[in-house]
Amino acid sequence: MTVNRVRLLLLSGTAAVASIGTAHAQTAPSGTVAGTTISNTASVTYTVNGTAQTTNSTTASFVVDRKVNLTVVNDQANASTKVNLGQTAAVTRFKVTNNTNGTQDFLLNAIQAGIVGGLIGTITGTDDFTMSNLKVYVDKNGNGVYDPGVDTATYIDELAPDQSVEVFIVGDVPASGNINLHNVALQVITAAGGAPGQQGAALAETVNLNNADMSVDVVFADNDNDGLGFDTARNGQGWAYATYEIGARNVALTVTKSALVLSDGVNLTNPKSLPGAVVQYCLVANNATLLTAANNVVLTDVIPSNTTYVAGSTQVGLPGGTCTLAGAVQDDATVFNATTKTITTAIGTLAGGASTAVSFRVTIN
């Protein structure tokens, strides 16, 4: 009797089932943040002999896995950075964006060996020189400009999902040689985040047969972004390229020479070009090409016939690029060859837009 009554109660009941799911984080453009717990519980309602009843299922939970993705691009108006021979701290600029559904560190490498030109749009030509002192730095203040002493971080620390940061490759250009261009690559490797101020280790994909569980698996979802063989799909890395190119091969360097009679031994004012008179020659060298220096500038002048060089009279680097009659310091870089009657004066570097003056004196025989 009791068994039959129980059977009757079950048969006379009707049930309705509902499902309730919960996720404990907001969804960002890169997707739900890795590590977010997603839980789901079903509820059951039913009636037994007109009496409403309800019960819940057990809760099924899992956490969102980490979908690793990033983009790395050359972030310059021109892929080629114009440089000069001997230039130090020459900069190329890149942008790194974290497309992963989690905050990540990123490891940075500047690579120059084996970068072959002409294979993709951002690289042109073939390497014919090598940079020295090549380093990678992260833009700390977000101004997009490399600031020595400020931008000192060598890895990206705690970059949030869908955020970007500028990265600089900085290096020195050889001081000499018949050279034209050099290609460099920025390699970016996704690393573990979560510890501000501490460089995380490079991520590795998770080998886990349980697809929906309470552990955060790491899945690489990045593309092969270069087609050169340096990058490959789903390796947790990004590559971008830039070129250092030697710029101007010449500058608008002019030298203007003038002569002024200082004394003639006869007239106190308005001296004339008499035998025994002292004449000052003034040479003004001007570099009219802005931003490009002329290096190793040397002035050579042959003392004209019927004159004698006044020993110790050469003055170099006069203020304002003008010749004065007194007060300048004698230049030790001047050599006078008495046999060839030649004055050779080493000016050194003449910056773009700058002028310098050289003067020397002769007496008329």
Buried (B, 14 or more C-beta within 10 A) or exposed (E): EEEEEEEEEEEEBEEEEEEEEEBBBEEEEBBBBBBBEBBBBBEEEBEBEEEEEEEEEEEEBBBBBBBBBBBBBBBBEEBBBBBBBBBEEBBBBBBBBBBBBBBBBBBBBBBBEEBEBEBBEBBBBEBEBBBEEBBBBBBEEEEEEBEEEEBEBBBBBBBBBBBBBBBBBBBBBBEEEEBBBBBBBBBBBBBBBEEEEEBBEEBEBEEEEEEEEEEBBBBBBBBBBBEBEBBBEBBBBBBBBBBBBBBBEEBEEEEEEEEBBEBBEEEEEEBEEEEEBBBBBBBBBBBEBEEBBBBEBEBEBEBEEEBEBBEEBBBBBBEEBEBBEEEBEEBEEBEBEEEEBBBBBBBBEBBBBBBBBBBBBBBBE
